[in-house]
């Protein structure tokens, strides 16, 4: 864990680089930890997935598509 003393705290480019890398930085005064500077965690928005079942029903209705049968048939044709 990187650490800086009060005088080195002015070196903001290095401090920002550590924080952007996700590291916790210790603030020291005479080799005693005074504080810890913790980077802000990014906000993760929950993913909203579309309703695939409703979309398939809107596109195809109540039909059941023989997808596996068509795939097997195509593979048989492409062998020869």
Secondary structure as a PSIPRED ss2 file (coil, helix, strand):
# PSIPRED VFORMAT (PSIPRED V4.0)

   1 X C   1.000  0.000  0.000
   2 X C   1.000  0.000  0.000
   3 X E   0.000  0.000  1.000
   4 X E   0.000  0.000  1.000
   5 X E   0.000  0.000  1.000
   6 X C   1.000  0.000  0.000
   7 X C   1.000  0.000  0.000
   8 X H   0.000  1.000  0.000
   9 X H   0.000  1.000  0.000
  10 X H   0.000  1.000  0.000
  11 X C   1.000  0.000  0.000
  12 X H   0.000  1.000  0.000
  13 X H   0.000  1.000  0.000
  14 X H   0.000  1.000  0.000
  15 X H   0.000  1.000  0.000
  16 X H   0.000  1.000  0.000
  17 X H   0.000  1.000  0.000
  18 X H   0.000  1.000  0.000
  19 X H   0.000  1.000  0.000
  20 X H   0.000  1.000  0.000
  21 X C   1.000  0.000  0.000
  22 X C   1.000  0.000  0.000
  23 X C   1.000  0.000  0.000
  24 X C   1.000  0.000  0.000
  25 X E   0.000  0.000  1.000
  26 X E   0.000  0.000  1.000
  27 X E   0.000  0.000  1.000
  28 X E   0.000  0.000  1.000
  29 X E   0.000  0.000  1.000
  30 X C   1.000  0.000  0.000
  31 X C   1.000  0.000  0.000
  32 X E   0.000  0.000  1.000
  33 X E   0.000  0.000  1.000
  34 X E   0.000  0.000  1.000
  35 X E   0.000  0.000  1.000
  36 X E   0.000  0.000  1.000
  37 X E   0.000  0.000  1.000
  38 X C   1.000  0.000  0.000
  39 X C   1.000  0.000  0.000
  40 X C   1.000  0.000  0.000
  41 X C   1.000  0.000  0.000
  42 X C   1.000  0.000  0.000
  43 X C   1.000  0.000  0.000
  44 X C   1.000  0.000  0.000
  45 X C   1.000  0.000  0.000
  46 X C   1.000  0.000  0.000
  47 X C   1.000  0.000  0.000
  48 X C   1.000  0.000  0.000
  49 X C   1.000  0.000  0.000
  50 X C   1.000  0.000  0.000
  51 X C   1.000  0.000  0.000
  52 X H   0.000  1.000  0.000
  53 X H   0.000  1.000  0.000
  54 X H   0.000  1.000  0.000
  55 X H   0.000  1.000  0.000
  56 X H   0.000  1.000  0.000
  57 X H   0.000  1.000  0.000
  58 X H   0.000  1.000  0.000
  59 X H   0.000  1.000  0.000
  60 X H   0.000  1.000  0.000
  61 X C   1.000  0.000  0.000
  62 X C   1.000  0.000  0.000
  63 X C   1.000  0.000  0.000
  64 X C   1.000  0.000  0.000
  65 X C   1.000  0.000  0.000
  66 X C   1.000  0.000  0.000
  67 X H   0.000  1.000  0.000
  68 X H   0.000  1.000  0.000
  69 X H   0.000  1.000  0.000
  70 X H   0.000  1.000  0.000
  71 X H   0.000  1.000  0.000
  72 X H   0.000  1.000  0.000
  73 X H   0.000  1.000  0.000
  74 X H   0.000  1.000  0.000
  75 X H   0.000  1.000  0.000
  76 X H   0.000  1.000  0.000
  77 X H   0.000  1.000  0.000
  78 X H   0.000  1.000  0.000
  79 X H   0.000  1.000  0.000
  80 X C   1.000  0.000  0.000
